[in-house]
């Protein structure tokens, strides 16, 4: 088992665990080690979920936390603002410890001029974490339920601001329900997660997947290292203890691992490029200039596939800019929102 974890750590950039002992240990020594390892594993397998409450910092103080029952499960969302601008709906990415907190340093800036809604997707944050086999289509439909109920009478229609796989779900929702959104602002949209083969395999093995998730992936040290890894935060020193705490506590909630296993197994993936061609909603694709070349190439390919979309490269930013440099992201979003909708690409 330890060799499996070490391979997974190497593939994820997690580093190595301490050596288990010298090669010369035999006989009774190995027996004692094996017994100790079994006890430790049993302890971890039966260890109850965290009793830590999700910290209040998941949402700014002036935002009210509410509940919404979608057709796929109960969603928690944060709301504030009654400004004259269109309603803004912020959708987070999908990953270990993910939640609406990902946009919390950004969306507060718009509460004076817009009504702002920030839901936690099913399986994440404070929303219900059902042990059902959700797919990308289910996430798109739960988002459609949310928009129809909370923004169905809005004029103009709401603007969706989303990131990563959450942005992919938003695009899929717009393709299926074009009347529910007036505009999409998508930060590095994706239709799948890049998962090493060993992690994909381990996520399918009962007990082993829980062991790895609880005792490696959901740990504070691992989460902090992931933020600081190459291709994440531009400046690792910008990672705060608050960011680590919120992600770790969300990751350690009861059944929070289930959606992650679905993610690692590819069950939340879909063909974004083919579905994006069907999107009639005016869309701005936002890509950080310091993203990997492959990501930027994907952005250009998406934009070329849909005449109703535009591509904007945000200089000097990385993939986690909404947390790392929220002021710059606020400026970009404000600039995009100031553009007249009539000047944007429209359905042909």
JOSULHU-V945988 format. One record per run of one state. SS is the DSSP state (a for helix, b for strand, c for the rest). FROM is the first residue (numbers start at 1). LEN is the number of residues. Records with the same first field share a line. If there is no record, write none. Layout:
# JOSULHU-V945988
SS=FROM-LEN / FROM-LEN
This chain:
# JOSULHU-V945988
c=1-1 / 13-15 / 47-9 / 59-5 / 71-2 / 81-4 / 92-8 / 111-3 / 120-16 / 152-7 / 177-6 / 188-9 / 203-5 / 218-2 / 229-7 / 239-2 / 252-4 / 265-7 / 277-6 / 289-4 / 306-3 / 315-6 / 325-1 / 339-2 / 344-5
a=2-11 / 28-19 / 56-3 / 100-11 / 136-16 / 164-13 / 197-6 / 208-10 / 220-9 / 236-3 / 241-11 / 256-9 / 272-5 / 293-13 / 321-4 / 326-13 / 341-3
b=64-7 / 73-8 / 85-7 / 114-6 / 159-5 / 183-5 / 283-6 / 309-6
